[in-house]
Amino acid sequence: MGTSLAGGQSLLDRLPGQEVLLGQDVRFRPRWWTPRVPASSWLEELPADPADPERRRLSRGRMLAAADGADDGESQALLASCAWSAGDRPLLASRSARALVETEPSELLSRLRLAAKHLGTARGAVDAYRAMQRGGAASVKHLGPASFTTYLYVADFGTRGGVRGGDALIMDRFVVRALNDLHGLSVPDGGPWSADLYARWLDIAADQAWLATVELGRSVRSDEIEYAYSEYGRVL
């Protein structure tokens, strides 16, 4: 474990607290999803973007609750995760929509459940990542690591009843940029990203959450560290 917080005060200033964390949102166009993806009409019911009524806002809290009460909860969690990951980028949304529809629904659900079975066990998030990588037992065509780590984050949060962030975390290009800058790595932010990198990211996040907890005198969740690293990476 490290003895100093990476980024120092700059990172502390980016830590959101739980209310801001769960209120973080992205904007997107539902029409990128609803004509193609079954059971996606709920995306239309999300709050409208004040600047553009054709767009909707998906909050982190709503994403984490996407699977609640659904028989195909894993598929709904993946839909929410893909919408979150793609945000306002139509090309990425199109690719992610293909991931949701080009695998037969029962097979997709089976693969998502296979990955989720790893969660909640020692190093389970890393095993789930490895399973969802290309060629893995739970891989889904067209689904990249930014999207499937978001799915693992949502699924892990659900298996723990939302009490804490769980072990799985989102790893996107902004997080990778922050890892490169703050920890001396040299990983291409466009991938490929190994399971070993994901394991290192989870260890770093847990380490930084503990150090921030000591510094601030309040409990800091690992997903707050993910938020802060992503924000840090966006300005690089």
Secondary structure, 3 states (H helix, E strand, C coil): CCCCCCCCHHHHHHCCHHHHHHHCEEEECHHHCCCCCCCCHHHHHCCEECCEEEEEEEEHHHHHCCCCCCCCHHHHHHHHHHHHHHCCCHHHHHHHHHHHHCCCHHHHHHHHHHHHCCCCCCCHHHHHHHHHCCCCCCCCCCCCHHHHHHHHHHHHHHHCCCCCCCCCCCCCHHHHHHHHHHHCCCCCCCCCCCHHHHHHHHHHHHHHHHHHHHHHCCCCCHHHHHHHHHHHHHCC
